[in-house]
Amino acid sequence: MKKSILISAAAIMMTTAGFAQSDKATSGVLTIKGNFTDVKDTLVLVGIDFGSPRGNKITDLVTKNGKFEYKVQLDKPKNLAFYRPFGQQKGKSMVESGSIPAIPGETVELKGTVVNNQMKGTGFYKQYANLHNLVKGFYQTIYSESEKYAAKIKDTQDEKVKKEAAETYETNMKAAKEKVNTELTTYLNEHKNEEATAFVASYLDPSQLDKVMKTLDPNIVNGRLAGVFDAVRARLKAQELQEEAEKAVQAGKMAPDFTLKDIHGKDFSLSSLRGKYVVLDFWGSWCGWCIKGMPEMKKYYEKYKGKLEIVGVDCQDTEAKWKAAVEKHQLPWIHVKNETKNLTPERYAVTSYPTKVLINPDGTINKTMVGEDPEFYKYLDSLFENK
């Protein structure tokens, strides 16, 4: 459950986007001023390209009692995330963070806390301030509901309590998502000629994006932030692929074959393992739960050697980090590096990590398990005990 909370928050942060006038430069300096009452000394700034799942740290910004002014050199408009260092967030079930569009040539000023702040500024930010307030309220709901959930399941092994807490969280988050989507859609309909409303396109659920895109001024869609709309279109395509994949990878269906480079640079095809049970493990060196589960995977790999093969499909890693992780944790099975053009995780409807897909000797899918769950290994025992 906590895994899905973190993923939801990350997705929201990544999809937050903003827009400025198309006749302004696409590169330049953003001046960001702030006064955060909950920041002791340092604020971490991360720049995120639109459509990218990951950002790059810009700086560990030292503040003066939470006050700061910083000039960010941008090669193009981006998303800017900020958070207090992890050491200042102990005891939290989620990292408290904020996110704003980073627009070259503009000035933005934030006042309040990292999660709850007021915005003002030049040009674009004068328009965006109202949308900022709508989104901020949704952020606050996410943090509030996640903390409530964490408190309810803390120090309990009662599965009924955990289930009820999860159901309450999902119900409240569904209501919050519906509320913010209604508010953003209403705002869009009332401000169709404001470029800041294009933010709505990057925020709404994929099922609503196509309709929203058609309502926007072509000058906005084709302006200097056209790359943002490319990312929006990619989300639409990904949603279609996800829906198709979910149907295609149900138990009993043939597992999609693929050919990827293994850790030695040679081609490896899934179909080459026909005749054995195979576990496809979608993981990454950046995934804490993936790494945490490796000792148990090694134990079961040895236990059922000859009957079971494991293929680690590394996702969202650099080649160097991938190889270093395999070496560090001494992972003895087959390893392949996913390539974006291959879309192997997407074809298997993978949205969370780790995801394990058990494939039968005849190439059909037996079972899919999301997350690091002891039940997966119990299932392997039940499968092989009579074989």
C-alpha positions in Angstrom: 0.0 0.0 0.0 2.7 2.5 1.0 4.4 1.7 -2.3 1.3 2.8 -4.3 1.1 6.0 -2.2 4.6 6.9 -3.1 4.1 6.1 -6.7 1.0 8.3 -6.8 2.8 11.2 -5.3 5.8 10.8 -7.6 3.5 10.7 -10.6 1.8 13.9 -9.5 5.1 15.6 -9.1 6.4 14.4 -12.5 3.2 15.5 -14.3 3.0 19.0 -12.8 3.8 21.4 -15.7 3.4 25.0 -16.7 3.3 27.3 -19.7 4.5 30.7 -20.7 4.1 33.0 -23.7 5.4 31.5 -26.9 7.1 34.6 -28.0 9.5 34.5 -25.0 12.9 32.9 -25.1 13.1 29.1 -24.5 16.2 29.5 -22.4 17.3 31.9 -19.7 17.2 32.5 -16.0 14.4 31.8 -13.6 14.6 33.8 -10.3 13.0 31.9 -7.4 12.5 33.7 -4.1 11.1 32.0 -1.0 10.5 32.0 2.7 9.6 28.5 4.0 8.9 28.4 7.7 9.5 24.6 7.9 13.0 24.7 6.3 15.8 24.8 8.9 18.8 25.5 6.7 18.8 23.6 3.3 16.3 23.2 0.5 17.0 20.6 -2.2 16.1 21.7 -5.8 15.5 19.2 -8.6 15.0 20.0 -12.3 12.7 17.6 -14.2 12.2 17.6 -17.9 8.6 17.3 -19.0 7.6 13.7 -19.6 10.7 12.4 -17.8 10.3 10.0 -14.9 13.3 11.3 -13.1 15.0 14.6 -12.3 18.5 15.9 -11.7 19.5 17.7 -8.6 20.2 21.4 -9.3 21.5 22.3 -5.8 21.4 21.9 -2.1 20.3 25.5 -1.5 21.4 26.9 1.9 18.8 29.2 3.2 18.8 31.8 6.0 16.1 30.8 8.4 14.1 29.5 5.5 14.6 32.6 3.3 16.4 32.3 0.0 16.8 33.8 -3.5 18.2 31.6 -6.3 18.7 32.0 -10.0 18.3 28.8 -12.0 19.8 28.7 -15.5 17.5 26.8 -17.8 18.1 25.5 -21.3 14.3 25.1 -21.7 11.2 25.2 -19.5 11.1 22.5 -16.9 9.4 21.4 -13.8 11.1 22.4 -10.5 10.7 20.2 -7.4 11.9 21.1 -4.0 12.0 19.3 -0.6 13.7 19.5 2.7 16.6 17.0 3.1 15.6 13.5 4.1 17.2 13.9 7.5 14.6 16.6 8.4 11.7 14.3 7.4 12.2 11.4 9.8 9.0 9.8 11.0 7.2 10.7 7.8 5.6 8.1 5.6 6.1 10.3 2.6 8.7 12.9 1.5 7.1 16.3 1.9 7.8 18.2 -1.3 6.5 20.9 -3.6 6.6 21.4 -7.4 6.2 24.4 -9.7 6.8 25.1 -13.4 10.2 26.5 -14.1 9.9 29.2 -16.8 13.0 31.0 -18.2 13.0 34.8 -17.9 10.4 34.9 -15.1 10.5 35.5 -11.3 8.4 33.5 -8.8 8.1 34.0 -5.1 6.8 31.4 -2.6 5.9 31.9 1.0 4.6 29.5 3.6 5.8 25.8 3.9 7.2 23.4 1.4 3.8 21.7 1.0 1.5 24.7 1.7 2.7 28.0 0.2 1.4 31.0 -1.6 2.7 32.1 -5.0 3.2 35.4 -6.8 5.5 36.5 -9.5 5.8 38.0 -13.0 4.0 37.1 -16.3 3.2 33.5 -16.3 3.1 33.1 -12.5 0.4 35.7 -12.2 -1.8 33.4 -14.2 -0.5 30.2 -12.7 -1.1 31.3 -9.0 -4.7 30.3 -9.0 -4.0 26.8 -10.5 -1.2 26.5 -8.0 -3.7 26.8 -5.2 -5.9 24.1 -6.6 -3.1 21.7 -7.0 -1.6 22.6 -3.6 -4.9 21.5 -1.9 -4.6 18.1 -3.6 -1.0 17.7 -2.5 -2.1 18.4 1.1 -4.8 15.7 0.8 -2.2 13.2 -0.4 0.1 13.9 2.5 -2.7 13.9 5.1 -4.3 10.6 3.9 -0.9 8.9 3.6 0.0 9.9 7.2 -3.4 8.6 8.4 -2.9 5.3 6.6 0.6 4.9 8.1 -0.6 5.6 11.6 -3.4 3.0 11.3 -1.1 0.2 10.2 1.8 1.1 12.4 2.8 -1.7 14.8 -0.1 -4.0 13.7 -0.1 -7.4 12.1 -3.9 -7.5 11.9 -4.7 -8.1 8.2 -8.2 -6.9 8.7 -7.0 -3.5 10.1 -4.6 -3.2 7.2 -7.3 -3.9 4.6 -9.7 -1.5 6.2 -7.0 1.2 6.3 -6.2 0.6 2.6 -9.8 0.7 1.6 -10.3 4.0 3.4 -7.3 5.5 1.8 -8.3 4.5 -1.7 -11.9 5.8 -1.1 -10.7 9.2 0.1 -8.0 9.5 -2.6 -10.6 8.7 -5.3 -12.8 11.4 -4.0 -9.9 13.9 -3.9 -8.9 13.0 -7.5 -12.4 13.5 -8.7 -12.6 16.8 -6.9 -9.4 18.2 -8.3 -10.2 17.0 -11.8 -13.6 18.8 -11.6 -11.9 22.0 -10.3 -9.3 22.0 -13.0 -11.7 21.3 -15.8 -14.0 24.1 -14.6 -10.9 26.4 -14.5 -10.0 25.4 -18.1 -13.4 26.1 -19.4 -13.4 29.6 -17.8 -9.9 30.5 -18.9 -9.4 28.9 -22.3 -7.2 31.8 -23.7 -4.8 31.8 -20.8 -1.6 29.8 -21.4 -1.4 28.8 -17.8 -4.5 26.7 -18.2 -2.6 24.4 -20.5 -1.3 23.0 -17.2 -4.6 21.2 -17.0 -3.6 19.1 -20.0 -0.6 17.7 -18.2 -2.5 17.0 -15.0 -5.8 15.4 -15.9 -6.3 11.6 -16.1 -5.3 10.1 -19.5 -8.9 9.3 -20.3 -9.7 13.0 -20.3 -6.6 14.3 -22.0 -7.7 13.9 -25.6 -10.8 16.0 -25.1 -8.9 18.7 -23.3 -6.2 18.9 -25.9 -8.7 19.7 -28.6 -10.1 22.7 -26.6 -6.8 24.5 -26.3 -5.7 27.4 -28.5 -3.3 26.1 -31.2 -0.9 28.9 -30.4 -0.5 27.3 -27.0 -0.2 23.8 -28.2 2.3 24.7 -30.9 4.2 27.3 -28.9 7.6 27.1 -27.2 6.3 24.4 -24.8 5.2 22.1 -27.6 7.5 19.5 -26.0 5.1 19.4 -23.0 2.3 18.4 -25.3 4.5 15.7 -26.8 4.7 14.4 -23.3 1.0 14.6 -22.9 0.5 12.7 -26.1 3.0 10.1 -24.9 0.8 9.6 -21.8 -2.2 9.0 -23.9 -0.2 6.4 -25.9 1.1 4.8 -22.8 -2.4 4.5 -21.4 -3.6 2.8 -24.5 -0.6 0.4 -24.4 -1.3 -0.3 -20.7 -4.9 -1.2 -21.3 -3.9 -3.5 -24.2 -1.1 -5.1 -22.1 -3.4 -5.8 -19.1 -5.6 -7.8 -21.4 -2.7 -9.6 -23.1 -0.8 -10.7 -19.9 -3.6 -12.3 -18.0 -3.0 -15.8 -16.6 -3.1 -18.4 -19.4 -2.1 -16.0 -22.1 1.2 -16.4 -24.0 3.9 -14.3 -22.5 5.1 -11.6 -25.0 8.5 -12.7 -26.4 11.3 -10.2 -26.5 15.0 -10.0 -27.4 17.3 -7.8 -25.4 21.0 -7.4 -24.7 22.2 -9.4 -21.8 24.8 -8.1 -19.3 27.6 -9.4 -21.6 26.2 -7.6 -24.6 24.8 -10.6 -26.3 21.2 -11.0 -27.6 18.9 -12.9 -25.3 15.4 -14.1 -26.3 12.8 -15.1 -23.7 11.6 -17.9 -26.0 15.1 -19.6 -25.6 14.0 -20.7 -22.1 10.9 -22.6 -23.3 10.6 -25.9 -21.4 11.4 -24.3 -18.0 9.5 -22.2 -15.5 10.7 -18.6 -15.8 10.4 -15.7 -13.4 10.7 -12.3 -15.1 11.8 -9.9 -12.4 11.3 -6.2 -13.4 13.6 -4.2 -11.1 16.0 -1.3 -10.8 19.1 -0.5 -8.7 17.2 2.6 -7.5 14.3 0.4 -6.2 14.7 -0.2 -2.4 12.1 -3.0 -2.3 13.7 -4.7 -5.3 17.1 -4.8 -3.6 15.5 -5.9 -0.3 14.0 -8.9 -1.9 17.2 -10.1 -3.6 18.4 -12.5 -0.8 15.1 -14.4 -0.9 15.3 -14.6 -4.7 18.8 -16.0 -4.5 17.7 -18.6 -2.0 14.9 -19.8 -4.2 17.0 -19.7 -7.4 19.3 -22.1 -5.7 16.5 -24.2 -4.2 14.8 -24.9 -7.6 17.9 -24.7 -9.8 17.3 -26.7 -13.0 13.5 -26.3 -12.7 13.3 -22.5 -12.5 15.2 -19.7 -14.3 15.1 -16.1 -13.4 15.5 -13.2 -15.9 16.1 -9.8 -14.3 14.8 -7.1 -16.6 16.5 -3.9 -15.4 14.4 -0.7 -15.9 15.2 3.0 -15.7 18.9 2.5 -14.9 22.1 3.6 -16.6 24.2 0.7 -17.8 26.9 1.5 -15.3 24.4 1.4 -12.3 22.8 -1.7 -13.6 26.0 -3.6 -13.9 27.3 -2.3 -10.6 24.1 -3.5 -8.8 24.4 -7.0 -10.3 28.0 -7.2 -9.2 27.4 -5.8 -5.7 24.5 -8.1 -4.9 26.0 -11.1 -6.6 22.9 -11.9 -8.6 23.6 -15.2 -10.4 20.7 -15.4 -12.9 20.3 -14.0 -16.4 20.2 -10.2 -16.7 19.0 -8.1 -19.6 18.8 -4.3 -20.0 15.5 -2.9 -21.1 15.6 -0.5 -24.0 13.0 2.3 -24.3 12.2 1.3 -27.9 11.5 -2.3 -26.9 8.9 -1.3 -24.3 9.2 -4.7 -22.5 7.8 -3.4 -19.1 4.9 -1.7 -20.9 4.1 -4.8 -22.8 3.8 -6.7 -19.5 1.7 -3.9 -18.0 4.4 -3.1 -15.4 3.7 0.1 -13.4 5.2 -0.7 -10.0 8.5 -2.2 -9.0 9.4 -5.0 -8.4 6.9 -6.9 -10.6 7.5 -10.6 -11.0 5.9 -12.6 -13.8 5.9 -16.4 -13.5 5.9 -18.1 -16.9 5.0 -21.8 -17.5 7.3 -24.1 -19.5 4.8 -23.9 -22.4 5.3 -20.1 -22.5 2.0 -19.1 -21.0 1.7 -16.8 -18.0 1.1 -18.5 -14.7 1.0 -15.6 -12.2 2.0 -12.0 -11.8 3.0 -10.6 -8.4 3.5 -6.8 -7.8 5.7 -5.8 -4.9 8.0 -7.8 -2.7 5.6 -10.3 -1.2 6.4 -13.5 0.8 3.3 -15.1 -0.8 5.2 -15.3 -4.1 7.8 -17.7 -2.6 5.1 -19.8 -0.9 3.4 -20.1 -4.2 6.7 -21.4 -5.8 6.9 -24.0 -3.0 3.3 -25.2 -3.7 4.1 -25.3 -7.4 7.2 -27.4 -7.1 6.5 -29.6 -4.1 5.2 -32.4 -6.3 7.5 -31.8 -9.3 
